[in-house]
Amino acid sequence: MGIKPIPVSRKALKMRYNKTRLIARRNKILPIKFIQQDMTTYSGLVLVDHVLRLYRLQARLKETLKHYCFPGDYHIGDILFVLVVMLLLGAERLQHIDYLRSDPLFCRVVRLTRIPHRTKISTALKQFTSDSLKALIELNAELVIEKLQSLGLLEITIDLDGTVVSTKGHPTWALKGYNPIKRGAPSYFPLTAHVAETGHFLTLLNRPGNVHDSNRALGLIKAIRKRLPEFSIRFRADSAFCVPKVLNYLLQREIPFAIKAPFWKLLALKTAAQQRTIWYTINETWSYFWLKKPIDTLEKEHYVFIFRKKVREVPKNFQLDLFSPNDGLYEYSAVVTDTKQWEAKELLLFISGRSGQENSLSELKDDFAFGSVPTNTYQANSAYMQVSQMAYNLSLSLQHDMGLVQKQSTNPKRTRFYQGWKWKTFRFLILNRAGRIGWEQGTKVLYLTFNNATKQLYDQIANVLNDHTLKNAA
């Protein structure tokens, strides 16, 4: 008789650790000593510097502003470049430059032997005039347009909206106005143009805090059309931008748009919604109907879609609004557009997609210090906002060049084609890594503590960036 083979179990053996060996007996708190050495807190800045060199950002800042008078020891292009790198690293105040000036990698990236004091940065910002500020705005737009062209996007959606930037001080033109969170606080009210497909801010205009949301919107739309003649553009905005001068311009130029309409201003729409008996069903919750040329102040043919949403729980004592058709059973909204070719469901989702801009504004304020007011002058604060916008746009663009962005499926509500990392995640995984600068065969090298996950990520990004460098050289 043959010997029967012993069955072998395919299940993996369970590995257990000795609990006493997992605990490190370290009771003493380490003393802290500061010494001069070539160590950096931001090793990932090497990879960011690679992209900034591809964009020639420091040189372009100097070229853009070389015709304007900025007296001082430092070139204004160097000052702005230092600010951009500061914001990318997470600095939120001008005085935070004191915590970066001793970092050897930071000094190497900004290419300065002596880092400017915060007072010099503030003084340089205060030297901006309306002309030099326009030049900086143009450069910001150029950087975004170049990225849109490299991605092959020829049809884009522009979201228009204002955002409040409050201050505790009294800088010039920071006035009391619309401020739902900090009521009565002096503030600015910048107007933003957001590219829905990528998340970039195409342009940004600072304004006093007491202006209406649509103030200077028409001029901004004209400037966008002038900068993007080869692009097909459609605009999307809330009811604050439903004003005759904006709508008439869009209709006359045959520019596609979808803008929410206010019932309190257009009482004819409120009456039409209340008197309507036949509604077309979208789903169990939503229904709609549309009107042709209901707004008398508009010269061209236009259409208004009126939607109503069924309220799940009817309040017991609902207070009727004199200027709103909401009756406790339904909530109403209206959208004015240039064409009736929209499917009602698609239009409803499209106008709801403006929430993507709120996410971008939140990241701009939280991660790039857009919500801080560094000086007491309007032009200097406006220039600082442009630098903050530039840093935010670069954080999106460099992720494309590093291969960290994934293309995602879209729908009428989610029009964003590309989704990258949150900048807080980027800082944690890539930027904020300690390293030491040393010499190896006559060349300076950055040494990092070995970590397999970090090494794989750095190698992946470095390979992608090297491919970009070879393509540019070819």
Residue pairs with C-beta under 8 A, 6 or more apart in sequence:
37 436
38 104
38 436
38 437
38 438
39 104
39 434
39 435
39 436
39 437
40 103
40 104
40 105
40 106
40 434
40 435
40 436
40 437
40 446
41 103
41 432
41 434
42 89
42 103
42 105
42 106
42 431
42 432
42 433
43 105
43 431
43 433
43 434
43 435
43 446
43 448
44 430
44 431
44 432
44 433
44 458
45 85
45 89
45 105
45 106
45 109
45 431
46 105
46 446
47 402
47 430
47 458
47 461
47 462
47 465
48 85
48 88
48 109
48 398
48 431
49 108
49 109
50 462
50 465
50 469
51 394
51 397
51 398
51 401
51 402
51 465
52 58
52 85
52 109
52 394
52 398
54 401
54 465
54 468
54 469
54 472
55 143
55 394
55 397
57 81
57 84
57 394
58 77
58 78
58 81
58 110
58 111
59 77
60 139
61 76
61 77
61 80
61 81
61 139
62 75
62 76
62 77
62 78
63 77
64 77
64 135
64 136
64 138
64 139
65 76
65 77
65 80
65 132
65 135
65 136
66 77
68 76
68 129
68 131
68 132
68 135
69 127
70 76
70 124
70 127
70 132
71 127
72 120
72 123
72 124
72 127
73 116
73 120
74 112
74 116
74 120
74 124
76 124
76 127
78 110
78 111
78 112
78 116
79 116
79 120
79 121
79 124
79 125
80 136
80 387
81 110
82 97
82 110
82 112
82 115
82 116
82 121
83 121
83 384
83 387
83 391
84 387
84 390
84 391
84 394
85 106
85 109
85 110
86 96
86 97
86 100
87 368
87 369
87 387
87 388
87 391
88 391
88 394
88 395
88 431
89 100
89 106
89 427
89 431
90 367
90 427
91 97
91 99
91 100
91 369
92 369
92 372
93 369
93 372
93 374
94 118
94 121
94 122
94 374
95 118
97 115
97 116
97 117
97 118
97 121
98 118
100 106
100 115
101 107
101 115
104 437
105 435
105 437
105 446
106 115
107 113
107 115
116 124
122 374
122 375
122 380
125 374
125 375
125 377
125 379
125 380
125 381
125 383
125 384
126 375
126 377
126 379
126 380
128 136
128 379
128 380
128 382
128 383
129 379
130 379
133 379
133 382
133 383
133 386
136 383
136 386
137 203
137 204
137 205
137 386
139 390
140 201
140 203
140 204
140 386
140 389
140 390
140 393
141 202
141 203
141 227
143 390
143 393
143 394
143 397
144 195
144 200
144 201
144 202
144 393
145 202
145 227
145 228
147 198
147 200
147 393
147 396
147 397
147 400
148 156
148 195
148 198
148 200
148 231
150 400
151 198
151 400
151 417
151 418
153 197
153 198
153 231
153 417
154 230
154 231
154 232
155 231
155 232
155 233
155 234
156 195
156 196
156 197
156 228
156 231
156 232
156 233
156 234
157 195
157 196
157 197
157 233
157 234
157 235
157 236
157 415
158 193
158 194
158 195
158 196
158 202
158 224
158 233
158 234
158 235
158 236
159 192
159 193
159 194
159 196
159 236
159 237
159 354
159 356
159 357
160 191
160 192
160 193
160 194
160 217
160 220
160 221
160 235
160 236
160 237
160 241
161 191
161 192
161 194
161 213
161 237
161 238
161 354
161 357
161 361
162 189
162 190
162 191
162 192
162 207
162 213
162 240
163 189
163 190
163 192
163 361
163 365
164 178
164 179
164 180
164 181
164 187
164 188
164 189
164 209
165 187
165 188
165 189
165 190
165 365
165 370
165 371
165 373
165 385
166 179
166 181
166 182
166 185
166 186
166 187
166 371
167 174
167 185
167 186
167 187
167 188
167 373
168 185
169 186
169 373
169 376
170 186
170 376
171 186
171 373
171 375
171 376
171 377
171 378
171 381
172 376
172 377
172 378
173 188
173 208
173 209
173 378
174 186
174 187
174 188
174 208
174 209
174 373
174 378
174 381
175 186
175 187
175 208
175 209
175 210
176 184
176 185
176 186
176 187
176 209
176 210
177 187
177 189
177 208
177 209
177 210
177 211
178 189
178 209
178 213
179 185
179 187
179 209
186 209
187 209
188 206
188 207
188 208
188 209
188 373
188 381
189 207
189 208
189 209
189 210
189 211
189 213
190 204
190 205
190 206
190 207
190 385
191 204
191 205
191 207
191 213
191 215
191 216
191 217
191 220
192 201
192 203
192 204
192 357
192 361
193 201
193 202
193 203
193 204
193 220
193 224
194 200
194 201
194 202
194 356
194 357
194 360
194 361
195 201
195 202
196 236
196 353
196 356
196 357
196 415
196 416
197 415
197 416
197 417
197 418
198 396
198 416
198 417
198 418
199 356
199 360
199 396
199 416
199 418
199 420
200 393
200 396
200 397
201 360
201 364
201 389
201 392
201 393
202 224
202 227
203 220
203 223
203 224
203 227
204 385
204 386
204 389
205 216
205 220
206 378
206 381
206 382
206 385
207 215
207 216
212 240
213 238
213 240
213 241
214 240
214 241
214 243
214 246
217 237
217 241
217 243
217 246
218 245
218 246
218 249
221 235
221 246
221 249
221 250
221 255
222 249
224 233
225 233
225 253
225 255
233 255
233 256
234 255
234 256
234 257
234 258
235 250
235 255
235 256
235 257
235 258
235 259
236 257
236 258
236 259
236 350
236 351
236 353
236 354
237 257
237 259
237 260
237 354
238 259
238 260
238 354
239 259
239 260
239 261
239 262
239 265
241 259
242 259
242 260
242 261
242 262
242 265
242 266
242 336
244 297
244 298
246 259
247 257
247 259
247 295
247 298
247 302
247 336
248 297
248 298
248 299
248 300
249 255
250 257
250 338
251 298
251 299
251 300
251 301
251 302
251 338
252 299
252 300
254 338
255 338
256 337
256 338
256 339
257 337
257 338
258 335
258 336
258 337
258 342
258 347
258 350
258 351
259 335
259 336
259 337
260 333
260 334
260 335
260 336
260 351
261 269
261 295
261 304
261 334
261 335
261 336
262 334
263 269
263 270
263 273
263 323
263 324
263 325
263 332
263 334
264 270
264 323
264 324
266 294
266 295
266 334
267 323
268 294
268 295
268 296
269 291
269 294
269 304
269 306
269 334
270 323
270 324
270 325
272 291
272 294
272 306
273 306
273 308
273 325
273 332
273 334
274 325
276 289
276 306
278 289
279 287
279 288
279 289
279 308
280 287
280 288
280 289
280 344
281 287
282 288
282 307
282 344
282 345
282 348
283 345
284 310
285 309
285 310
286 307
286 308
286 309
286 310
286 345
286 348
287 307
287 308
287 310
288 305
288 306
288 307
288 308
288 344
288 348
289 305
289 306
290 303
290 304
290 305
290 306
290 340
290 344
291 303
291 304
291 306
292 301
292 302
292 303
292 340
293 301
293 302
293 303
294 304
295 302
295 304
295 336
302 336
302 337
302 338
303 336
303 337
303 338
303 339
303 340
304 334
304 335
304 336
304 337
305 334
305 335
305 337
305 342
305 344
305 347
305 348
306 332
306 333
306 334
307 332
307 333
307 334
307 335
307 344
307 348
308 330
308 331
308 332
308 333
309 330
309 331
309 332
309 333
310 329
310 330
311 328
311 329
311 330
311 331
314 328
314 329
315 328
318 327
318 328
320 326
320 327
320 328
324 332
325 332
326 332
335 347
335 348
335 351
337 347
342 350
345 412
346 412
347 412
349 411
349 412
349 413
350 412
350 413
350 415
352 413
353 412
353 413
353 414
353 415
356 414
356 415
356 416
360 392
363 392
363 422
363 423
364 370
364 388
364 389
364 392
365 371
367 392
367 395
367 422
367 423
367 424
368 388
368 389
368 391
368 392
368 395
368 423
369 388
370 385
370 388
370 389
370 392
372 384
373 381
373 384
374 380
374 381
374 384
375 381
375 384
395 423
395 426
396 420
399 405
399 420
399 421
399 426
400 418
400 420
401 464
401 465
401 468
402 461
402 464
402 465
403 460
403 461
403 464
404 420
404 421
404 426
404 461
405 418
405 419
405 420
406 418
406 419
406 420
407 417
407 418
408 414
408 416
408 417
408 418
408 419
410 416
410 417
421 429
429 454
429 457
430 457
430 458
430 461
433 448
433 454
434 448
434 449
435 446
435 447
435 448
436 446
436 447
437 444
437 445
437 446
437 447
438 444
438 445
438 447
439 445
448 454
448 458
